[in-house]
Amino acid sequence: MVKVYDGMKGRWPGDAELTAESPARLIDWLNEHGVHGPHEEREERRLRTREERRWAAKWRSSIARSAKVPLAKMRTIGNGGATVHEADL
């Protein structure tokens, strides 16, 4: 039997060290065995991130054109929440 505890801290007897690839492989294994939630969440997050980057790039370009600021001077600052576009003028 395999149990997966998400967000638990501390060591348990029998714990094993995971590699950087382990989370993705575990999600794939669960998906192949009928547990689709983690795979669906990962895909939704991947698509959302791609859309957010595409949106940010469009706004960054638009702001630079409107302010007549070279794109090279623009910086995008994001912390997973709000995204700020700024430039040194």
N, C-alpha and C positions, 0 to 999 in steps of 0.2 A: 504494500500500500504506500502511496506517495501522498503526502499532505503538503500543501503550499500555504504558507502564512504570509500574507502581504503586509508589510509595515511593522512586523515584529522586530524588536531589538533584543540583543543578548545572544548568548550561545546556548545551544541545547546539545545534550549528548547525541552523537551521531551526525552532527552538522558537518557539512563538507564545504570547502571553499569553492566559490563559483568563479568562472572565468568571465571575461567581458562579453563573450558570446552566449553565455548561459541563459540570460533572460529571453533572448530572441529564440533560442532553441527550445526552451520550455514552452513559450507561447505557441510555437509551431507544433510541438508535440501535443499540447492540449488541444489545439485546433484539429489535428489529425484524429484525435480520439473523442471528438464530439463536444468539446468545451470551446465554444466559439467566441465568448465574450471578450477575453483578453486580446485575441487577434483582431476583432472588430474595433476595439478601443484603440489599438495601435495604429490601425489603418486610418481611422477617423482623425487621430492626432497627426499622422503624417500628412494627410490631405489638408487639414486645417493649417498646419505649419507652412505648407507649400503655398496655399492661398494667401496667408498673411504676408509671406515674403514677396509674393507677386504684387499684392496691394501696396506694400510699403515701397517697393521699387517704383511703382507708378506715381505714388504721391511724392516721393523724393524727386523724381524727374519733373513733375508738375510744379512743385514748389520752387525748384531751381530755375525753371523757365520763367515763372511768374515774378520771382525776385531778381531775375537776371544775375543769378549766382552760378559760377561754374560748378558743375556736378562734383568735381573733384574736391571742392571745399565743403560739400555737404557731409554731415555725419548723421547716422541713424542710431538712436539710443533706445534700446528696448529691454525690459526686464521681465518679459513674460506677460506683462499687463499692457499698460499704455506704451505707445511708441512715440518718441519725440524726434523730430527732424530739426537740426539746427545747422547754422553756418556761421563762420567767422567772416564778417563783412569788412 
